[in-house]
Amino acid sequence: MNNLTVVYQKGGMLEFERTGIYPEYLLFKLPCTRHSWRIRIKEKPQEGVLKSKGMIVYHYSLDGDLCKFRKVNKDGSLSNWIEPDWIEPECMMFEMYD
């Protein structure tokens, strides 16, 4: 079982005052290893990778408010987006900031 959690963050007055845009981020957390990744959302849909020690460990895809991810195999290849290889988080939290 995979316990990678995903938090969708939006907001931030400091950046809004400078740019007029509320920034959006995806925060991925892997509690068992205390790894976390904060990725800025630049466009939707958006795809990217999560690295640890220079190695890609996850590939993610964000489409609207739906985020899914897949593990990278030991040989460096990616699993398919077809079930059961891709994973949707059990819950995705949304956070808004001032």
C-alpha positions as CSV (number, residue, x, y, z in Angstrom):
1,M,0.0,0.0,0.0
2,N,1.2,3.5,-0.8
3,N,0.7,6.3,1.6
4,L,1.8,9.2,-0.5
5,T,-0.5,12.1,0.3
6,V,-1.4,15.0,-1.9
7,V,-2.4,18.5,-0.7
8,Y,-3.6,21.2,-3.1
9,Q,-2.5,24.6,-1.8
10,K,-3.8,27.9,-3.1
11,G,-3.2,31.5,-1.9
12,G,-0.6,33.7,-0.4
13,M,-1.0,37.4,0.0
14,L,2.6,38.3,-0.4
15,E,2.8,36.9,-3.9
16,F,-0.7,38.2,-4.8
17,E,0.4,41.7,-3.8
18,R,3.4,41.4,-6.1
19,T,1.9,39.6,-9.1
20,G,-1.9,39.8,-8.8
21,I,-2.1,36.0,-9.0
22,Y,-2.9,33.6,-6.2
23,P,-0.2,30.9,-6.5
24,E,-1.2,27.2,-6.6
25,Y,1.0,24.3,-5.4
26,L,0.8,20.5,-5.0
27,L,2.4,19.3,-1.8
28,F,3.3,15.6,-1.9
29,K,4.2,13.9,1.4
30,L,5.6,10.5,2.1
31,P,5.2,10.2,5.9
32,C,7.1,6.9,6.3
33,T,10.3,8.5,5.0
34,R,9.5,12.1,5.8
35,H,10.0,13.1,2.2
36,S,8.0,15.9,0.8
37,W,7.8,17.8,-2.5
38,R,6.2,21.1,-3.2
39,I,5.5,21.7,-6.9
40,R,4.1,24.9,-8.3
41,I,1.2,24.5,-10.6
42,K,1.9,26.4,-13.8
43,E,-0.8,24.9,-16.0
44,K,-3.6,22.4,-16.1
45,P,-3.2,19.7,-17.1
46,Q,0.4,19.3,-15.8
47,E,2.7,16.4,-15.5
48,G,6.0,16.1,-13.7
49,V,8.3,13.9,-11.6
50,L,9.3,13.7,-7.9
51,K,12.9,13.0,-7.2
52,S,14.8,11.7,-4.2
53,K,18.6,11.8,-4.2
54,G,18.7,12.7,-7.9
55,M,16.6,9.6,-8.9
56,I,13.0,9.8,-10.1
57,V,10.7,8.0,-7.7
58,Y,7.2,9.1,-8.8
59,H,5.6,10.6,-11.9
60,Y,2.5,12.6,-11.3
61,S,-0.3,13.9,-13.5
62,L,-2.7,16.8,-12.5
63,D,-5.8,17.3,-14.6
64,G,-8.2,19.8,-13.1
65,D,-8.5,18.9,-9.5
66,L,-7.7,15.2,-10.1
67,C,-4.1,14.1,-9.3
68,K,-2.8,10.7,-9.9
69,F,0.7,9.3,-9.7
70,R,2.7,6.2,-10.5
71,K,5.9,4.7,-9.1
72,V,9.1,4.4,-11.1
73,N,10.3,0.8,-11.5
74,K,13.8,-0.2,-10.2
75,D,15.1,-0.3,-13.8
76,G,14.0,3.3,-14.2
77,S,11.0,2.6,-16.4
78,L,7.6,4.0,-15.6
79,S,4.6,1.8,-14.9
80,N,1.5,2.3,-17.1
81,W,-1.3,4.7,-16.4
82,I,-3.6,1.8,-16.6
83,E,-5.0,0.4,-13.3
84,P,-3.6,-1.0,-11.0
85,D,-0.3,0.7,-11.9
86,W,-1.4,4.3,-11.4
87,I,-2.5,5.4,-8.0
88,E,-5.0,8.0,-6.9
89,P,-4.5,9.3,-3.3
90,E,-7.1,8.0,-0.9
91,C,-7.9,11.6,-0.1
92,M,-6.7,14.9,-1.4
93,M,-6.8,17.9,0.9
94,F,-7.3,21.4,-0.3
95,E,-5.8,24.4,1.6
96,M,-6.5,28.1,1.1
97,Y,-4.1,30.8,2.4
98,D,-4.5,34.5,2.9
